[in-house]
Amino acid sequence: MPDSLSVLLVEDDNAVRASSIQTLQIAGIEAKGFGVAEAVRDLLHPEFPGVIVTDVRLPGMDGLALLEQAMRIDPKLPVVLMTGHGDIAMAVEAMRIGAYDFIEKPFATDRLVSSVQRALERRSLSLEVETLRRKLSDREGIEAMMLGQSAAIQEVRRVILQVADTSADVLILGETGTGKELVARCLHQFSRRRDRNFVAINCGAMPETMFESEVFGHESGAFTGASRQRIGRLEYADGGTLLLDEIESMPLSLQVKLLRALQEHTIERLGSNREIPIDARIVAATKDDLGELSRQQKFRSDLYYRLNVVSVELPPLRDRREDIPLLFEHFVLQAAARYRRDAPVMSETQRRQLMAYNWPGNVRELRNVAERFVLGVHGTSLDLIKDGPGATTSFAEQVDAYERAILSEAMSRHEGNIAAVSESLNLPKKTLYDKLKRFNLAIETFR
């Protein structure tokens, strides 16, 4: 439980208040007692770092009134009500207003501790989500398009900004679902070409019989069914950017024609002998090793070297797990807006599942899980990821992933302040430095 979270307990019976405070403190929970609700009301503010436990029957403002005040200040603040005079009608009214839990006196100490621990966990997660949402809203420029604080993603952003405003062609490497098209769009958006067309072609999804016409265009009458002139994708991208996704799927017979167009900066439409000058920035994307394919004569080596002026390698999601919470929250907010639903908050168990899962589908799979989470498919649980094909992560890998996530979250929360992180995690500074080095977490990343 984070050190900063605490419990404000309101009980006018001195003996019960002292006993309850002692019970919570023995359980390792920071708690402070009050005899009247007005004293607690004056301490509340949005994102108050804790929870409230209050008796219902109090002198002056009663517990239900305090609950209503708390919900007006922050609807996500957990409030646990205690009463020795409870009935069904009161419990229903309390839950309607927004109470987190309702404990009837006399209660066992473990009932109080269990309820408060769950409330603190809920509060911790909701505060973390709010922090992530603020980070998302505060981002601008390329950081708003390409999210993440991992060293690998920072390097990708650096390379994009370094080459975006040049004419250099770029080859993007990465597994399926890592965001290769997003990199291409960033290259376009942060260049002088941003006001011209961005054109994307999925080479693997286009039939070979249509490929030449789609890419280079055709004149009227060039072949049966060509009733009118068609501007090809390469010509349409003139002055802008052309993305050739899954370039490894391009037929060999067309690779030589593409190579000539790139070298000469001209094209010829099918059925025409007229050369048309073009100035399109070419970005190619692949999940395969084009160098190896060219050695196997499955891809033209001259085209490979022509495309590979600058290469950008995107890491799989399993190698940048510290970015998962931010990305997931981003996708949850997007889905909530699209489907007009409230953005839910995941539980600690669900968060552990997110961090431990191997994500074979990478960022694309994470987005799909976030959308199902918002829609409530499979309930509100993320159990759907536990038995999938990527759930073969070893115990050691899961432990490493969770440890890295904890370190990353603490470093973000304390903005890279080593002393503060060391104290909050009760971790010696030398051990902390060793772990940061082990997990490739650069201190300056968090400042």
N, C-alpha and C positions, 0 to 999 in steps of 0.2 A: 504494500500500500504506500503511495507517495507520501513523503514526510510532510508535505505542505497541506494535506487535507486533514480536517479536524471535524469534531462533532460539537454542536451547540445543543445542550440538553436543558429543557425547561420543565421544572417540576417544583411546585410550591411546598411539597412535603420535604423538609430538610433531610430526614433519614432516608427516604426513598431516593432523593437526588444524590446524596453522598454515596449510597450503596451502588447506584447505577453508574456513576462516574468511576468509582473504584473498579467495578466489573469491566468496563470498557478499557480502562488503563491497564489492567492486568492482561487483557487480550492484545495489548500493544497498540491501542487506538487512542489518539490524542483527543481528549474531551474536556469541555468546560461547562460548568453548571450555572443556571440562572433560576431565580425564583419567580420572575414575571416575564411575560412574552414581549412587553414593550422594549426591554433591554436587548433582546435578540433582534427584533424588528429593525432597530436603529443600526445594527451591524451588517444588515443584508445589502447586497448590491449585485448587479448582473455578474455572473460567473464567480459568485462567492465560492472560495475553495473549501467546501465541506458540505455537510448535511445537517438537518435539524431533526432532533427528537423532542417531541413536546407532549405534555399531558393535555387532555382536552379541557378539563375543568380547571380553570386558573382564575385568580383574582384579576380584575380588570379585563384586558383583552384575553379571550379564551383561545384554545388551540386551533379551532376551526377558523377563527378570524386571522390568526397568525399564518395558517396555511394559505388562506386567500391572499393575504399580503405578499407572501413568498412567491406564489404563482404569478402575481402581477409583476413582480420584480424580475423573476426568472422562472419560466414555466418548466424548465428542466431540472430545477433544484429538488432533490429528493427530500421529502418530509415524512418522517415516521411518527404516527400518533399513538399515544398510550392513554388508556382510560380504564377506570374501575367502574364506570357507569355506562359502558358501551352497549349498544343494541344494534340490531340489523339496520335500522333506519339511519342511525348515525354513521355506521360504517359505509353504507351506500353513499351517503352525502359526502363523506370524506373522500372516497374514491372518485366521486363525480368531480369534486373540486380539483383533485390531482394528487392526493396523498400517495406516497410510494408504498407504505405498509401501515397496518393497523394492529397494534398489540394490546391484548386485553389483560388487565391486572387481575390477580397477581400472575406474573410471568416468570418462567425459568430464566436464569442468567444466559444460558446458551441461546435461547430464543431472541433475546435482545442483541447479543453479540452477532448472531447470524444475520439478523435483519440489517443491522448497522453496517456490517462488512459488505453485504450485497449492495446497500445504498451507496457506500463509499466507492465501490468498484464502478457502479453506474455513473457516479459523479466524475470519477477520474476519466472514464472513457468519454463522457460528454464534453468535458473541458478540453481533452486532447483533440477531439473532433473540431471544436470551435477554433482551437489554435491552428489546425490544419486548414480550416476554411478561411481564416484570416490570411494565412500564408498564400493561399490560392488567389484571394481577392487582391492582395498587395503585389502580386507578380506582374511584371510588364515586359515588353519586348520578347526576346526569344525564350526567356524563362517562363512566360505565360503560355507559350506554344509547346515547348518541350520540357515537361515537368521532371523534377528529380534533383537530388543533391548528392548522389553518388559521384565518386571521382570519375567513373567511366562516362557518365552522362555529361558532366561538366567538360570533359575533354571533347565529346562530340559537339557540344555547343560552341566550344572555342574554335574548332576546325571549321564549323559551318560559318561563323562570323568572319573567319580569316579569309575564306575563299568565296563567300557568297557573291561579292560584288566584282568578281573576276569572270573571265570567259571560260575558265578551266572546266572541262567535263569531269564528272564525279561518278565514282562507282561505290554504291552502298552495299555493304555486306551484312547479312544478319539472318537469323532463323525466321521462319514464318511467324508473323504476329509481333515482331519487335518494334515496328513503327518505321519501316523504310520509306513509305510514302510521306510520312510526316517530316522526315529529314529533307526529302525533296521539296516539299512545300516551304519549309524554312529557308532553304537555299534560294528559292524563288522570291519569297516574301522580303528577304533582307538584301535583295539586289536591286539594281536599277531597272530590272525587267519586271518588277512587281506589278506595273500597270498594264502589262501585256498578258497574253494567255498562258495559263499553266495547263498542259495537256498530258494526260496519263494514259498509257497503253499497257494492258496486261497481256504480255506476249504469250503466256500460257493458256489464255482463255480465248484467243482469236484463231479461228480456223485458217489453215495455211492457204486455202484457196482465196480467202478474203484479205490476207495480210498485206500483200503488195498494194492493193487498191486502197486499203485503209490508211497505210502509212504514207504512200506517195501520191495518192489521188489518181483520177483517170479523166480522160476526155470523153465527150459524148460519142457513143459508137465504138469505144475501144474494145468492147467484148459484148457478147449477147446479154442483154438486160441493162447495159449502160446507156440509159436513155438520155442522161444529161451529165454535164460536167460535175465532178466531185473534187473538192479541195481535200487533200490528204492531211493527216494529223501533223506531219512534219512541217508542212507549209503553214498550217493553221497556227503552229507554235512559233512562227517567225517573230523574232524580237522578244520572245518569251522563253519558256522552259518546257522541254519534252522529257517526261519520265517513261523509261522503258522498263517496266516491272517484269520480273521473272525473265530477264534477258536470256537466260540459259535455254529457254524454250524456243527462241527464235530459230526458224528453219535455216539450215546452213546455206541453202540456195539464195536466201534473201540477205544473209549477213554481208556478202560481198557488195551488194547494192547499197546497203546502209553505210558500209565503210567508205565507199566512194562519195556518198552524199556528205558524210562528215568531213572528209578530207578536202573536197572541192567546194563545200558550202553551196552546192546547187542540187536541185532534183529535177527529174523529168517525170511528168505524169504519164500513166499508161496511155498509149495511143498518141503520144506527142513526142516530137524530137526537140522541142524548145526547152532550153535549160532555164530554170527559175532560181534566182539567188535566194538563199535563206540564211538567217542568222538566229539559230535556236540553240540554247544551251542544253546539252544532252546530259541527263542524269540517268544512269542505269542502276538497277537493283537486282540482287540475286541472293539466294539462300545457299548456292553451291560455290565450290572453289573453281572459278573460271580458268585459273592457271592449270589446274589438274585436268579439267575438261579439254583444254587446248592441247595438252600433252597427249591426251587420248584421242585427239583429232575429232572431238565431239563439239568443239567450238573453235572458231577461227582465231588463231593466236594474234594475227595482225589487228583484228577488231578488239580483242581483249586488251592489247597494249594501247590501242587508241582510246578506249574508254577509261582505262585505269590511270588517268593523269593524277587524280587525287582520290584516295579511298577513305571511306568512313565506315568503321566497323561498329555495329550496334551490339551491345552485350545482351544476352538472354536475361529475362527477368529474374531467374534464379541466382544470377551473379550480381544483382543490384537490389537485394531484398530490402535494403533500407529505404528504397523509393516506393515500396508497395503501399504503406498507409496513405501517403499523399496521393498517389495515383488512384487508389481505390476510392478515396473520399471525393476526388475530382469526378470520377465516373458516377458515383452515387448522386452527387449534386446535379450532374447533367441529366441523368435518368429521372430524377425526381422532378426536374423542371419539364422534361419532355412528356412524362406520363401524368403530370399534375398530381404528384403524390408528395407526402412529407418525406424528408430525407431521414431514414432510420439510422440508429446508432448501433453498431455491432457490440456483442458481448466480448469479454476477455477471452473466452473459449474460442469464439469465432476469429478473433484477432490472431490467436496462436495458430489456428488452422491456416489462415492466410499466409502467415510468415513461414510455416513449415512446409507448405505444399510446393511441389516442384515446378508447377506452371509450364507444362509442355507447350501450351498454346500462347505463352508469353503475355504481352500486354493486351492482345486481342481477347484472350481467354479471361483475363482479369476484368476487362470491361463487361464481358457477358455475365460473369458472376455478379458484378455490381448491379447490373440491370435486373437480374433475377432477384437479387436481395431487395431492391426497391419494390419490385412487383409482388414480393411475398411468395414467390414460387418455392415449393418445398418448405412452406412455413416461413419463419423469419430466421431459419438456421442456414449456415453454410456447410451443412453436413454433406451436401452434394459433391463436395470436392474431396471427401476423405477416401472414397473408394475408386477414384478415377485412375487413369493410366499413369498419371504423374505422381501418385501417392506412394512411390517406392523409395522416397528419401530415407536414408539411413538415420538411426537414432543420433549418431554423432553430428550428421549434417543438420538435423532439426535443432539440436542444441546450439550449434554454431549460429544458425540463422536467427534463433530467438535471442541469443546473447548479443549478436551484432545489432539487432533491432533495438534492444534495450539501450545499448551504448549510443546508437544514433539518435534515439529519442531524447536521451538525457543531454547529449551534446547540443541538440537543437534547442531544447528548453532553456539551457543555461548559456546559449550563444557561444559555445566553445570555451567557456571559462573552466579550465581544468580543475581548479580548486573547488569550485561549486559542484562540478560533476563528481569529483572524488568524494566529497562529503555526502552528497545525496545518495550515492550508490554504496557508501561505506567501503570504498575501494582505495587501497594505497595508490598514490600517484604513479609510482613506478609500474605497478600492475596495470593501471589504466593506460599508460603510454604504451606498454607492451601489447595490450589488446587492441588499441587503436592501430598500431603498426600491423598487427596480425590480420586485422580485418580491412586494412587499406582505407581507413577513415582519416582523412586529412583535417587537422584542427581548423585551418583557415576556411575550410568549406562551410563551417557552421557560424562564422563571424559575420 
